[in-house]
Amino acid sequence: MKQKRMALSICLVAMGICINYVGGQLALMMKLPIYLDSIGTILVSSLLGPIYGMLTPFISGVMMAFTGDIYSLYFAPVGMILGLVSGFVLKKIQKIGLSLLLVTLIITIPGTVVCSIINAILFDGVTSSGSTVLVQFLRNTPLGITGAIFVVQVITDYLDRFISLALVMMVRKRISNIAVLPHKA
């Protein structure tokens, strides 16, 4: 029984990695101001818990870095924070019943702070994401580069996480009656 649970966990992580990869590549190709590379992370962390939720974006970031988007490697810690936080938060919301808007805010803020710092220090606001255009537009306002990065990051991360979380909740609702999931890590 333990081997079956481990096999299912590995398959779910692999599926999450694939979802992250496809979503991230789609967003890059279309130059969207959102990222779509965290749907798999949120799904895995909601099904398996925070440890697997952290593993998924780490592997996704490495894969994307080696297949065309080097920036993904630098931002892998952001996904890992999202996996950690969403793994804990999504476990609790079933008991508390928080709104999707509030849950999105809770899982977004920690990663957004880290993402803004990485973006400001390492990249001066210029990354492969479509949100770079917004940062460059706002950098000459009184916000300055750091303020512009943070404002754009909060807005784009929140929108990205809201879409991702809404999709994950729809999937979870559909599979809740048909799947026996392994215990959370």
Buried (B, 14 or more C-beta within 10 A) or exposed (E): EEEEBEEBBEEBBBBBBEBBBBBBBEBBEEEBBBBBBBBBBBBBBBBBBBBBBBBBBBBBBBBBBEEEBEBBBBBBBBBBBBBBBBBBBBBEBEEEEBEEEEBBBBBBBBBBBBBBBBBBEEBBBBBBBBBBEBBBEBBEEEBEBBBBBBBBBBBBBBBBBBBBBEBBBEBBEEEEEEEEBBEBB
